[in-house]
């Protein structure tokens, strides 16, 4: 899949995940001029920033005493992650997607898995997005679609791994939102007047 198609797919996913208020009925976003080249790192980092803002605000919205919350009730919830484990998983994955890229500051998954407090987990999440942004910053027009060492079926490139990181965050954002709502918490992006 070419770079333009990947960017279009990720942009569509990001747009669909945004609440209606993000586009605002009073003020429409400034539209970019069409057909102007945008470096891959700039485009992908913009999308990563959109979902990062939603994920971090949603993770922070859950009270510390609810970080151990696991859904229960009708349905099969055996083995599902707690809220805190969802957040830790996101932080771990943000490092894993860019493993082997030579980006300094990687943190071992076992270190993140051992975290207990909301404060420490939130710091790990924020730090993992800084790391992901640094990795995405390394994507150029020249290297965006060069293959990476990964299972052949992945057809992994820097651009596809960045897109996968964004899609993964969106997937878990949806799960985090459900956990919040099960606890009577409206996700920040869905609150009236929310500007995300």
PEVEN-V328795 format. One record per residue. RES is the residue in one letter. SS is DSSP state (@ for helix, = for strand, . for the rest). PHI is phi in whole degrees, -180 to 180 (* if undefined). PSI is psi in radians with two decimals (NA if undefined). Layout:
res->RES ss->SS phi->PHI psi->PSI
res->RES ss->SS phi->PHI psi->PSI
//
This chain:
res->X ss->. phi->* psi->2.37
res->X ss->. phi->-80 psi->2.93
res->X ss->@ phi->-59 psi->-0.75
res->X ss->@ phi->-62 psi->-0.69
res->X ss->@ phi->-68 psi->-0.74
res->X ss->@ phi->-61 psi->-0.78
res->X ss->@ phi->-64 psi->-0.71
res->X ss->@ phi->-63 psi->-0.75
res->X ss->@ phi->-64 psi->-0.83
res->X ss->@ phi->-66 psi->-0.69
res->X ss->@ phi->-63 psi->-0.73
res->X ss->@ phi->-63 psi->-0.77
res->X ss->@ phi->-62 psi->-0.72
res->X ss->@ phi->-65 psi->-0.73
res->X ss->@ phi->-64 psi->-0.71
res->X ss->@ phi->-69 psi->-0.45
res->X ss->@ phi->-84 psi->-0.20
res->X ss->. phi->-83 psi->2.46
res->X ss->. phi->-67 psi->2.75
res->X ss->@ phi->-55 psi->-0.63
res->X ss->@ phi->-62 psi->-0.36
res->X ss->@ phi->-65 psi->-0.57
res->X ss->@ phi->-88 psi->-0.28
res->X ss->. phi->60 psi->2.27
res->X ss->. phi->-87 psi->-0.39
res->X ss->. phi->-85 psi->-0.71
res->X ss->. phi->-131 psi->2.05
res->X ss->. phi->-84 psi->2.59
res->X ss->. phi->-67 psi->2.63
res->X ss->. phi->-66 psi->2.25
res->X ss->. phi->-90 psi->2.43
res->X ss->. phi->-74 psi->2.64
res->X ss->. phi->-67 psi->2.39
res->X ss->. phi->-74 psi->2.69
res->X ss->. phi->63 psi->0.53
res->X ss->. phi->-105 psi->2.19
res->X ss->. phi->-60 psi->2.36
res->X ss->. phi->-123 psi->2.20
res->X ss->. phi->-58 psi->2.49
res->X ss->@ phi->-54 psi->-0.74
res->X ss->@ phi->-63 psi->-0.67
res->X ss->@ phi->-67 psi->-0.83
res->X ss->@ phi->-65 psi->-0.85
res->X ss->@ phi->-68 psi->-0.65
res->X ss->@ phi->-67 psi->-0.57
res->X ss->@ phi->-63 psi->-0.76
res->X ss->@ phi->-68 psi->-0.70
res->X ss->@ phi->-61 psi->-0.69
res->X ss->@ phi->-63 psi->-0.67
res->X ss->@ phi->-60 psi->-0.87
res->X ss->@ phi->-74 psi->-0.58
res->X ss->@ phi->-58 psi->-0.78
res->X ss->@ phi->-59 psi->-0.75
res->X ss->@ phi->-69 psi->-0.77
res->X ss->@ phi->-64 psi->-0.85
res->X ss->@ phi->-64 psi->-0.75
res->X ss->@ phi->-67 psi->-0.64
res->X ss->@ phi->-69 psi->-0.75
res->X ss->@ phi->-63 psi->-0.65
res->X ss->@ phi->-74 psi->-0.41
res->X ss->@ phi->-70 psi->-0.42
res->X ss->. phi->-77 psi->2.22
res->X ss->. phi->-61 psi->2.61
res->X ss->@ phi->-56 psi->-0.65
res->X ss->@ phi->-74 psi->-0.07
res->X ss->@ phi->-107 psi->0.09
res->X ss->. phi->-67 psi->-0.32
res->X ss->. phi->-92 psi->0.05
res->X ss->. phi->-60 psi->2.30
res->X ss->. phi->-127 psi->2.28
res->X ss->. phi->-58 psi->2.61
res->X ss->. phi->-148 psi->3.09
res->X ss->. phi->113 psi->-2.74
res->X ss->. phi->-60 psi->2.45
res->X ss->. phi->109 psi->3.06
res->X ss->. phi->-105 psi->1.83
res->X ss->. phi->-110 psi->0.25
res->X ss->. phi->-61 psi->2.21
res->X ss->. phi->81 psi->0.08
res->X ss->. phi->-75 psi->2.71
res->X ss->. phi->-73 psi->2.62
res->X ss->. phi->-73 psi->2.95
res->X ss->@ phi->-57 psi->-0.85
res->X ss->@ phi->-61 psi->-0.64
res->X ss->@ phi->-68 psi->-0.59
res->X ss->@ phi->-60 psi->-0.81
res->X ss->@ phi->-66 psi->-0.75
res->X ss->@ phi->-63 psi->-0.70
res->X ss->@ phi->-59 psi->-0.75
res->X ss->@ phi->-60 psi->-0.79
res->X ss->@ phi->-61 psi->-0.79
res->X ss->@ phi->-61 psi->-0.77
res->X ss->@ phi->-65 psi->-0.62
res->X ss->@ phi->-62 psi->-0.45
res->X ss->@ phi->-83 psi->-0.73
res->X ss->@ phi->-62 psi->-0.67
res->X ss->. phi->-60 psi->-0.46
res->X ss->. phi->-115 psi->0.33
res->X ss->. phi->-60 psi->2.32
res->X ss->. phi->87 psi->0.09
res->X ss->. phi->-85 psi->-0.14
res->X ss->. phi->81 psi->0.34
res->X ss->. phi->-84 psi->2.17
res->X ss->. phi->-70 psi->2.66
res->X ss->. phi->98 psi->0.19
res->X ss->. phi->-62 psi->2.55
res->X ss->. phi->-119 psi->2.37
res->X ss->. phi->-68 psi->2.44
res->X ss->@ phi->-58 psi->-0.61
res->X ss->@ phi->-63 psi->-0.59
res->X ss->@ phi->-65 psi->-0.77
res->X ss->@ phi->-69 psi->-0.74
res->X ss->@ phi->-59 psi->-0.53
res->X ss->. phi->-78 psi->-0.18
res->X ss->. phi->-68 psi->2.52
res->X ss->. phi->-120 psi->-0.73
res->X ss->. phi->-84 psi->2.63
res->X ss->@ phi->-57 psi->-0.77
res->X ss->@ phi->-57 psi->-0.81
res->X ss->@ phi->-68 psi->-0.69
res->X ss->@ phi->-67 psi->-0.74
res->X ss->@ phi->-63 psi->-0.71
res->X ss->@ phi->-62 psi->-0.75
res->X ss->@ phi->-62 psi->-0.71
res->X ss->@ phi->-63 psi->-0.85
res->X ss->@ phi->-61 psi->-0.77
res->X ss->@ phi->-63 psi->-0.64
res->X ss->@ phi->-67 psi->-0.60
res->X ss->@ phi->-71 psi->-0.59
res->X ss->@ phi->-61 psi->-0.75
res->X ss->@ phi->-63 psi->-0.79
res->X ss->@ phi->-61 psi->-0.73
res->X ss->@ phi->-63 psi->-0.70
res->X ss->@ phi->-63 psi->-0.70
res->X ss->@ phi->-65 psi->-0.80
res->X ss->@ phi->-63 psi->-0.59
res->X ss->@ phi->-58 psi->-0.42
res->X ss->. phi->-82 psi->-0.07
res->X ss->. phi->-81 psi->2.23
res->X ss->. phi->-121 psi->2.96
res->X ss->. phi->-60 psi->-0.61
res->X ss->. phi->-74 psi->-0.62
res->X ss->. phi->-106 psi->-0.07
res->X ss->. phi->-56 psi->-0.63
res->X ss->. phi->-120 psi->0.47
res->X ss->. phi->-84 psi->2.47
res->X ss->= phi->-67 psi->2.62
res->X ss->. phi->-114 psi->2.72
res->X ss->. phi->-68 psi->1.93
res->X ss->. phi->-164 psi->2.91
res->X ss->. phi->-52 psi->2.37
res->X ss->@ phi->-56 psi->-0.60
res->X ss->@ phi->-64 psi->-0.36
res->X ss->@ phi->-72 psi->-0.52
res->X ss->. phi->51 psi->0.76
res->X ss->. phi->-69 psi->2.33
res->X ss->= phi->-133 psi->2.97
res->X ss->@ phi->-60 psi->-0.76
res->X ss->@ phi->-64 psi->-0.73
res->X ss->@ phi->-71 psi->-0.60
res->X ss->@ phi->-70 psi->-0.63
res->X ss->@ phi->-65 psi->-0.73
res->X ss->@ phi->-64 psi->-0.70
res->X ss->@ phi->-64 psi->-0.72
res->X ss->@ phi->-59 psi->-0.78
res->X ss->@ phi->-65 psi->-0.82
res->X ss->@ phi->-62 psi->-0.69
res->X ss->@ phi->-62 psi->-0.76
res->X ss->@ phi->-62 psi->-0.70
res->X ss->@ phi->-65 psi->-0.71
res->X ss->@ phi->-59 psi->-0.88
res->X ss->@ phi->-74 psi->-0.46
res->X ss->@ phi->-60 psi->-0.77
res->X ss->@ phi->-60 psi->-0.68
res->X ss->@ phi->-70 psi->-0.71
res->X ss->@ phi->-62 psi->-0.71
res->X ss->@ phi->-59 psi->-0.76
res->X ss->@ phi->-62 psi->-0.73
res->X ss->@ phi->-62 psi->-0.73
res->X ss->@ phi->-61 psi->-0.85
res->X ss->@ phi->-65 psi->-0.60
res->X ss->@ phi->-63 psi->-0.37
res->X ss->. phi->-105 psi->0.27
res->X ss->. phi->72 psi->0.38
res->X ss->. phi->-109 psi->2.19
res->X ss->. phi->-82 psi->2.20
res->X ss->. phi->-58 psi->2.46
res->X ss->@ phi->-52 psi->-0.66
res->X ss->@ phi->-69 psi->-0.32
res->X ss->@ phi->-100 psi->-0.07
res->X ss->. phi->-74 psi->2.60
res->X ss->. phi->-57 psi->2.30
res->X ss->. phi->83 psi->0.00
res->X ss->. phi->-60 psi->2.45
res->X ss->. phi->-114 psi->0.41
res->X ss->. phi->-88 psi->NA
//
